[in-house]
């Protein structure tokens, strides 16, 4: 049994608002297609139907930019197989019913109050029982990792990975943040048309999740935060961001920073925990990924990597997979499918 009851405001969240309803149906094909549009295409199997007015599956949702909140109910019992989420994190918080969530080799049993945080690279299978009704938070992977990187003060050396089991009702800060966002949407929906409000609510949920749910950067995030780097480090970072396509050498970067090579490396290692060339490589890896994710991109992985200064394909592919949790060819193939 959960240690706390679901607050009434969350029990009623998103319901009774026709403008938020995406569908209500007992047709398995329609349920699969509509949920696939909201999240990603997946295999869907309705195992056991229920009778009466409660037989309909339904979905409500609203967007906060890079974050979206959903209320999804599967009527009866169903299997869902989306493989890997790839481009987003998914937080599932059942309000009623049960589900078994297979994340790689770990099985998480969820019910009212016990949820799950699903990482983009995890092989995923889900089985929903007892007409599972849940709140679901979809968070863009690039946005969440960028916020984490900002708090750390340096690029992520490994993909962000959360612990899967999520006892969300035992986390007052998370519960209150979620209640606040749903109440703003309900009482002042027009405010969600303002960029500044959207950004504030989006950052509230992302920052609260980062601080409340254990992940592979928890210890670093729990520290005093990134120290204020000296001006020469910031100057070199800004130059790299603006000129990553250029042939930048350590000597050239030291010249841009107005310091010696030794001072440049010491500053990066002390305040960013990586060297300036590693920082440059990370920026270029992100530029390669941005290019591969564009639907109209015509170049091969090799040509794209070469365009951004990567000449050793084996080392490039290994670094790319460490950074993003998938091979560059998998990124390209996914966009082309």
C-alpha positions as CSV (number, residue, x, y, z in Angstrom):
1,X,0.0,0.0,0.0
2,X,1.2,3.5,-0.7
3,X,2.4,5.5,2.3
4,X,0.2,8.5,1.3
5,X,-3.1,9.1,-0.4
6,X,-3.1,10.7,-3.8
7,X,-4.2,14.4,-3.3
8,X,-7.8,15.1,-4.5
9,X,-6.4,17.8,-6.9
10,X,-4.4,15.1,-8.7
11,X,-7.2,12.6,-8.7
12,X,-9.2,15.1,-10.7
13,X,-6.3,16.5,-12.7
14,X,-7.0,17.2,-16.4
15,X,-10.5,15.6,-16.3
16,X,-13.6,17.6,-17.1
17,X,-11.8,19.8,-19.6
18,X,-13.0,18.9,-23.1
19,X,-10.2,21.0,-24.7
20,X,-7.6,18.7,-23.1
21,X,-9.2,15.4,-24.2
22,X,-7.4,13.7,-27.1
23,X,-9.7,10.7,-27.4
24,X,-12.1,8.4,-25.5
25,X,-12.6,5.0,-27.3
26,X,-12.9,1.3,-26.9
27,X,-11.3,0.7,-30.3
28,X,-7.9,-0.9,-29.9
29,X,-6.5,0.5,-33.1
30,X,-7.6,4.0,-32.3
31,X,-6.2,3.8,-28.8
32,X,-2.8,2.6,-30.2
33,X,-2.7,5.3,-32.9
34,X,-3.6,8.2,-30.6
35,X,-1.3,7.2,-27.8
36,X,1.4,6.6,-30.4
37,X,1.0,10.2,-31.7
38,X,1.3,11.6,-28.2
39,X,4.4,9.5,-27.3
40,X,5.8,7.3,-30.0
41,X,4.6,4.4,-32.3
42,X,4.4,1.1,-30.4
43,X,2.9,-2.4,-30.4
44,X,-0.4,-2.6,-28.5
45,X,-2.4,-5.6,-27.5
46,X,-5.7,-5.4,-25.6
47,X,-5.8,-8.5,-23.5
48,X,-9.0,-8.2,-21.5
49,X,-11.9,-5.8,-22.1
50,X,-14.4,-4.5,-19.5
51,X,-18.1,-3.8,-20.0
52,X,-20.2,-0.7,-19.3
53,X,-19.5,3.0,-19.5
54,X,-16.1,2.5,-17.9
55,X,-15.0,0.4,-20.9
56,X,-13.4,3.3,-22.7
57,X,-9.7,4.1,-22.7
58,X,-9.0,7.8,-22.7
59,X,-6.2,10.4,-23.0
60,X,-6.0,14.0,-21.8
61,X,-2.9,16.2,-22.2
62,X,-1.4,19.7,-22.3
63,X,2.0,21.0,-23.3
64,X,4.5,23.2,-21.4
65,X,6.9,23.3,-24.3
66,X,9.6,20.7,-23.9
67,X,7.5,19.1,-21.1
68,X,4.0,17.7,-21.5
69,X,1.6,16.3,-18.9
70,X,-0.8,13.5,-19.8
71,X,-3.6,11.6,-18.1
72,X,-3.9,8.1,-19.7
73,X,-6.3,5.4,-18.8
74,X,-6.3,1.9,-20.4
75,X,-9.6,0.1,-19.9
76,X,-9.2,-3.5,-18.8
77,X,-5.8,-5.1,-19.4
78,X,-3.3,-4.2,-22.1
79,X,0.3,-4.9,-23.2
80,X,2.3,-1.9,-24.6
81,X,5.7,-2.4,-26.3
82,X,7.4,0.8,-27.4
83,X,10.9,-0.6,-27.5
84,X,13.1,2.4,-26.4
85,X,11.8,5.9,-25.8
86,X,15.0,7.3,-27.3
87,X,14.2,11.1,-27.4
88,X,12.4,11.6,-24.1
89,X,12.2,10.6,-20.4
90,X,8.8,9.4,-19.2
91,X,7.5,9.7,-15.6
92,X,4.5,7.4,-14.9
93,X,2.4,8.0,-11.7
94,X,-0.6,5.7,-11.4
95,X,-3.7,7.1,-9.7
96,X,-5.6,3.8,-9.8
97,X,-5.0,0.3,-11.2
98,X,-1.7,-1.4,-11.5
99,X,1.1,-1.9,-14.1
100,X,4.2,-3.9,-14.5
101,X,7.0,-1.9,-16.2
102,X,9.9,-3.9,-17.6
103,X,13.0,-1.5,-17.9
104,X,15.8,-3.5,-19.4
105,X,16.1,-6.4,-16.9
106,X,14.4,-4.7,-14.0
107,X,10.6,-5.2,-13.4
108,X,8.9,-2.3,-11.6
109,X,5.5,-3.0,-10.1
110,X,3.5,0.2,-9.9
111,X,0.2,1.1,-8.3
112,X,-1.5,4.2,-6.8
113,X,1.5,6.2,-5.4
114,X,4.3,4.0,-6.7
115,X,5.5,5.1,-10.1
116,X,8.4,4.8,-12.4
117,X,10.9,7.0,-14.3
118,X,11.8,5.5,-17.6
119,X,15.1,6.5,-19.2
120,X,15.3,7.0,-23.0
121,X,17.8,4.2,-23.7
122,X,16.0,1.4,-21.6
123,X,14.4,-1.5,-23.5
124,X,10.8,-1.1,-22.4
125,X,7.7,-3.3,-22.1
126,X,4.6,-2.5,-20.1
127,X,1.6,-4.4,-18.9
128,X,-1.4,-2.5,-17.5
129,X,-4.0,-4.1,-15.3
130,X,-7.2,-3.1,-13.5
131,X,-8.0,-0.2,-15.9
132,X,-4.8,1.6,-14.9
133,X,-5.3,5.4,-14.8
134,X,-2.1,7.5,-14.5
135,X,-0.5,10.8,-14.8
136,X,2.4,10.8,-17.2
137,X,5.1,13.4,-17.7
138,X,7.0,13.5,-21.0
139,X,10.3,15.4,-20.8
140,X,12.4,16.1,-23.9
141,X,15.8,14.3,-23.4
142,X,17.9,17.1,-24.8
143,X,16.2,19.7,-22.6
144,X,16.6,17.7,-19.4
145,X,20.2,16.9,-20.1
146,X,20.9,20.5,-21.0
147,X,19.4,21.7,-17.6
148,X,21.5,19.1,-15.8
149,X,24.6,20.2,-17.6
150,X,23.9,23.8,-16.7
151,X,23.7,23.0,-13.0
152,X,26.9,21.0,-13.1
153,X,28.7,23.7,-15.0
154,X,30.1,21.3,-17.7
155,X,28.8,19.0,-20.4
156,X,27.6,15.6,-19.3
157,X,30.2,12.9,-19.6
158,X,27.6,10.2,-19.7
159,X,23.9,10.1,-20.5
160,X,21.6,11.1,-17.6
161,X,20.1,8.0,-16.0
162,X,17.5,8.0,-13.2
163,X,16.7,5.2,-10.8
164,X,13.6,3.6,-12.2
165,X,11.4,3.1,-9.0
166,X,9.7,6.4,-8.2
167,X,7.8,6.7,-4.9
168,X,6.5,10.0,-5.9
169,X,3.9,10.5,-3.1
170,X,6.7,10.2,-0.6
171,X,8.4,13.3,-2.1
172,X,6.6,16.4,-0.9
173,X,8.5,18.8,-3.1
174,X,7.6,16.7,-6.3
175,X,4.0,16.3,-5.3
176,X,3.5,20.0,-4.5
177,X,5.2,21.0,-7.8
178,X,2.9,18.7,-9.7
179,X,-0.1,20.0,-7.9
180,X,0.9,23.6,-8.6
181,X,1.3,23.0,-12.3
182,X,-2.1,21.2,-12.6
183,X,-3.8,24.0,-10.6
184,X,-2.3,26.7,-12.8
185,X,-3.5,24.9,-15.9
186,X,-7.0,24.4,-14.4
187,X,-7.5,27.9,-12.9
188,X,-5.6,30.0,-15.5
189,X,-5.3,28.1,-18.8
190,X,-4.7,31.3,-20.7
191,X,-1.4,31.8,-18.8
192,X,0.0,28.8,-20.6
193,X,0.1,30.9,-23.8
194,X,2.8,33.1,-22.3
195,X,6.4,31.9,-23.0
196,X,7.7,33.1,-19.6
197,X,5.0,31.2,-17.7
198,X,5.6,28.0,-19.7
199,X,9.3,28.3,-19.1
200,X,8.9,28.8,-15.4
201,X,6.6,25.7,-15.0
202,X,8.8,23.6,-17.3
203,X,11.9,24.4,-15.2
204,X,10.0,23.8,-12.0
205,X,9.2,20.2,-12.9
206,X,12.6,19.5,-14.5
207,X,14.6,20.9,-11.5
208,X,12.4,19.2,-9.0
209,X,12.8,15.9,-10.7
210,X,16.6,16.3,-10.9
211,X,16.8,17.2,-7.2
212,X,14.3,14.6,-5.8
213,X,14.9,11.4,-7.9
214,X,18.3,9.7,-7.6
215,X,20.3,9.6,-10.7
216,X,23.9,9.2,-11.8
217,X,24.6,12.9,-11.2
218,X,22.9,13.2,-7.8
219,X,26.1,13.6,-5.8
220,X,27.4,16.3,-8.1
221,X,24.1,18.1,-8.2
222,X,23.8,17.9,-4.4
223,X,27.1,19.8,-4.0
224,X,27.5,23.5,-3.8
225,X,27.0,23.9,-7.5
226,X,29.4,24.9,-10.2
227,X,32.0,27.5,-9.1
228,X,32.1,30.7,-10.9
229,X,34.7,30.1,-13.6
230,X,37.3,32.8,-14.4
231,X,36.7,35.0,-17.4
232,X,39.3,33.2,-19.6
233,X,37.4,29.9,-19.2
234,X,34.1,31.5,-20.1
235,X,35.6,33.4,-23.0
236,X,37.0,30.1,-24.5
237,X,33.7,28.3,-23.9
238,X,31.8,31.1,-25.7
239,X,34.3,31.0,-28.6
240,X,34.0,27.2,-29.0
241,X,30.2,27.4,-29.0
242,X,30.3,30.0,-31.8
243,X,33.2,28.5,-33.8
244,X,33.1,24.8,-33.2
245,X,33.4,24.1,-37.0
246,X,36.8,25.8,-37.1
247,X,40.2,24.1,-36.7
248,X,40.8,25.0,-33.1
249,X,44.1,24.0,-31.4
250,X,45.0,24.2,-27.7
251,X,47.4,27.1,-28.6
252,X,44.7,29.0,-30.4
253,X,42.2,28.5,-27.5
254,X,44.9,29.8,-25.0
255,X,45.4,32.8,-27.3
256,X,41.7,33.5,-27.3
257,X,41.6,33.2,-23.5
258,X,44.6,35.5,-23.2
259,X,46.4,33.0,-20.9
260,X,49.1,30.4,-21.1
261,X,48.3,26.8,-22.1
262,X,49.0,25.7,-18.5
263,X,46.6,28.3,-17.1
264,X,43.9,27.3,-19.7
265,X,44.0,23.6,-18.9
266,X,44.2,24.3,-15.1
267,X,41.1,26.5,-15.3
268,X,39.0,24.0,-17.3
269,X,40.0,21.1,-15.1
270,X,39.3,23.0,-11.9
271,X,36.0,24.6,-12.9
272,X,34.7,22.2,-15.6
273,X,36.3,18.9,-14.7
274,X,37.4,18.4,-18.3
275,X,40.0,19.9,-20.6
276,X,39.3,22.5,-23.3
277,X,39.7,20.0,-26.2
278,X,37.4,17.6,-24.5
279,X,34.9,20.4,-24.2
280,X,35.3,21.2,-27.9
281,X,34.7,17.5,-28.8
282,X,31.5,17.4,-26.7
283,X,30.2,20.5,-28.4
284,X,31.0,18.9,-31.8
285,X,29.3,15.6,-30.9
286,X,26.1,17.6,-30.1
287,X,26.4,19.4,-33.5
288,X,26.7,16.0,-35.3
289,X,23.6,14.7,-33.4
290,X,21.6,17.9,-34.2
291,X,22.5,17.4,-37.9
292,X,21.6,13.7,-37.9
293,X,18.2,14.4,-36.3
294,X,17.1,16.8,-39.1
295,X,14.6,15.1,-41.3
296,X,16.1,16.7,-44.5
297,X,19.7,15.7,-43.6
298,X,21.3,14.1,-46.7
299,X,24.9,13.3,-45.6
300,X,26.0,9.9,-44.2
301,X,27.2,9.5,-40.7
302,X,30.8,9.4,-41.9
303,X,30.5,12.6,-43.9
304,X,28.7,14.4,-41.1
305,X,31.4,13.4,-38.6
306,X,34.1,14.5,-41.0
307,X,32.4,17.8,-41.4
308,X,32.7,18.4,-37.7
309,X,36.3,17.4,-37.4
310,X,36.1,13.7,-36.5
311,X,38.5,11.7,-38.6
312,X,38.7,8.4,-36.7
313,X,35.3,6.8,-37.1
314,X,35.9,4.1,-34.5
315,X,36.7,6.6,-31.7
316,X,33.9,8.9,-32.9
317,X,31.3,6.2,-32.8
318,X,32.4,5.1,-29.3
319,X,32.4,8.7,-28.0
320,X,29.0,9.3,-29.6
321,X,27.5,6.2,-28.0
322,X,28.9,7.1,-24.6
323,X,27.4,10.6,-24.9
324,X,24.0,9.8,-26.2
325,X,23.4,6.1,-25.4
326,X,23.1,5.0,-29.0
327,X,25.2,4.6,-32.1
328,X,25.1,7.5,-34.7
329,X,23.8,5.1,-37.3
330,X,20.9,4.3,-35.0
331,X,20.1,8.0,-34.7
332,X,20.1,8.5,-38.5
333,X,18.1,5.3,-39.2
334,X,15.5,6.3,-36.7
335,X,14.9,9.7,-38.4
336,X,14.8,8.1,-41.9
337,X,12.2,5.5,-41.0
